[in-house]
Amino acid sequence: MTTRRKLIAGNWKMNGLKADGLALASDLAGRLNGAGATAFDLLICPPFPLLFPVADAIAGSALALGGQDCAAKTSGAHTGDVAPAMLTDAGCRYVILGHSERRADHGEGDALIAAKAAAAHAQGLIAIICVGETESQRDAGQANAVVSGQLAGSIPTGATAANTVIAYEPVWAIGTGKTATPEDVRAVHAHIRAELEGKIVDAGAAKILYGGSVKPSNAAELMAVENVDGALVGGASLKADDFWAIATSCR
């Protein structure tokens, strides 16, 4: 069986000013540096204006940095967009793409997400591609079909286990306090693992994260589920104690 190192990623979303971000990042970097060998990699994804100062604050630590989105274009007249090269220039190794909030709030479809992922790959970034069904889709028995469609449309040609991470985030569990049961998660992650064959090179080594109201009280149970290779954490990643507790639940 392939052993996949856990990845615990914190998506700060539109939260935090400079002082807050620097304090949180420095705290986490210090904990990570003092922890010795770990069973996980730790990643934070602050808002764009905080990337450069946070990168300086965590320099020399094992804490990784990521962006919350990027454009499919490399440069030009695209007001408000951020090119992949701008993320790498800021010290990022990862970028979150296709989060349900981007899909819903900005109308992003699978083809655009695939184009963004291809652009991220070309710049050397690891793309965390998010998929997940709504509550009405799950109630209608369409969860697997929805996830299959998103995977087929959002993963670009040339994706590999080294440059692509999949994050399963059931939309109904994001920021709602609801959490999928371990059996729900096991079933969908097994489905995703099977679907990755033929879409990602070395699919058995590709990480699949779970996201959706992950917190210290449920992290250990979720991280123990087969094919759960870490977590994409929202609100709990804004509190150092909570985020660290989630990360250290990995064994």
N, C-alpha and C positions, 0 to 999 in steps of 0.2 A: 504493500500500500504506500502511495506517495505521501511523504511527510511535508506539510506546507506550514511554514512559519506564520503565526498569527500576525495580522495587521490591525491595529486599533487606530482608527482615524477620527479626528474631531472636526466636525463641520460647524464653525462658529456662526455661520449664516450672517445676517446683518446685525451683528451685536459687537459691542466693545469699542471704546475709544483707545487712543494710543496708550495712555497710562495703564488701563485695564489689560490690554493685550500684552504689553511688555511684562507686567507683573505675572500674568498667567503663564506666558511662554517661559519666562525665566524660572518660575517655580517648577514647571514640568521638566525642563532641561536639567535642573539640579537634581530632581528625584531620579531621573533616568541615569544620569552620570554616576549617582551614588548607589545604584541598584546592582551593579555588576552584570553578570550574564542574565538575560531575560528570555522568556518564551515568546516574546512579541516584539514587533516594531511599532513605534509610536509616531503618529503623524498629526499635525494640526493644519487646518485650512482657514486662516483668518480672512476678513474682508480685504479687498485689494489695497486700500490705503495703508494697511498695517503690514504688508508683506516685507518691505525693505527694513523697517525698524525691528520687526520680529526676527528677521533673518540675522540681523546684527546681534540681537539678544541671545540667540541660540547657537551662534557660531561656535564650532568646536565640539558641540554636543552630538549625541546620536538621535536627537529629535529631528524628524523630517518635516519639511514645509511643503504645502500644496496650495493651489488656487481653487476657487469655487466654481470656475467656469473659464472658458477661453473662446476666442473667435475661431472660425474656420479659415479666415483670411490671415495672411502674414503681416500685412501693413496696409496703409492707405486711408481713404476717406470713409471711415466706419466709426462715426462718433459714438463714444461710450463703450466701444468694444476693447478688449484686451487680447493682444496677440500671444500665441504660445511662447514666442521668444522673449516677451516681456516677463513672463512667469519664470523662465529659466534665468533671466537676468537678475531677477529678484531672489534667486536661490531656491526656487521650487523644483521638486522632483516629481510631484504628482499634480493632477488636476481632476476635480469632480466634474462629471458631465452627465447630462440627462436627468438630473435630480427631478423628482416629481414637481417640485415648486417651480423649476424652470419650464417644465413641460406645461404645467397648468397656468402659471402667471405670465409666461412669455410665448406660449404657443409653440414651443419647440417640438418638432417631430423627429422620428427616428432617422430620417435621411440627414437632417442637419446635425444631429448628434454624432452620426457616423463620420461626417465631414470634419467635425471638430476633433473627434478622436484621431482621425488620420493626420490632421495638422499637428496635434499634440505629439503623436508618435514621431513625426518627422523632426520635431524639435527635441526629441529625447525624453519627453515626459511620459510618465505612467498614467494612463487614463483609467479613472474609476468610473465605470459606466453603470448608471443606476437603472433598475427596472422594478416594476411592481404594479399590482392591481389595486383598483379602488374597492371600497366595501361593496358597492352594488355589483361589480364584476365578480367578486368572490362569492357573493350570495347567489349569483346566477350560475355558479360552477365554471366560470371562465378564467380562473386565476392562471392555470397553466397555459392556456391559449394566449392570453394577453402577454404573459412573460415571454413565451416563445416568439411572438411577433416582435416584441421590443428587442429581443436578442438578435433576431434575424436582420432587423432593420438598422440597429444601432452599432453593431460591431463591424468595423471596417476591414477590408481586405488587408492581410498582412499582420493582423493582430496575433500576438503571442502571449504566453503565460508571463513573459518578462515585462511586457509593456501594457498589459491590460488586466485590470481587476474588475470583477462584477460585484455590484452591491444590490442585494435584494431588499427593497424597502416597501413593504405593503403600505400603500398610501393611507389606508385607514388607521395605521398604527403610528404615523409620524406626528409627533407632538400632541397626540390625543390622550396619552396615558394608557391606551390599549396596546397590548403586545400579543403577537401571534404565539400560540402555544408551541412548545418544543416539537410536537408532532407536526403542526402546520409548517414550521420552519424546515424540519427534516424532509418533508415531502417535497416542498418547493425547491429546496437546495439540491435534492437528488435529481429533480427534473432539470434544473439548470445545468448541473454537471453533465447530464446526458446530452443536453442541447448544445453544449459547447464543443462537442466533437465535430470536427469539420469546419468550425467557425474560428477557433483559436488554435494556433500551433502549440503542441504539448499541452492539450486541454486538461489533462489529469493533474498538472502542476499549477493550474490557474487558481488564484484565490477567489473565493466567493464570500463576501461579507454579508452580515445581517444588520439591518438598521430598522429602527422603529421603536421608540420609547425604551431603548436599552438603558439600564440603570444599574447601580451596584447590587441591588437586591435580586436581579434576575440574570446578571451577566454570566455567572459561572455556569448556570444551567444551560443558557443559550450557547455559550462558547464550547460546551461539551457535545453539542449535537454534531453528528457526522456531516461533513462537507461545509461546516461553518468555520471559516478560516479567519475570523475576526469580526469587527464591528465598525459600522459607520454611525457615529454618535452625534446627536444634535445638542439638545439642551444640557445634558449632563457633562458635555465636554467644556462647558463654560465655568465649571467648578473644579479646581485642581484635585481636591480630595475625591470627588465622584469619578472623574475621568481616570485617575490613577487606580482607584479601586476596581474599575471595569477592566483596565489593562492587566492588573495583577491577578485577576481571576483566571487568566489563561494559564493552563498547566500543560 
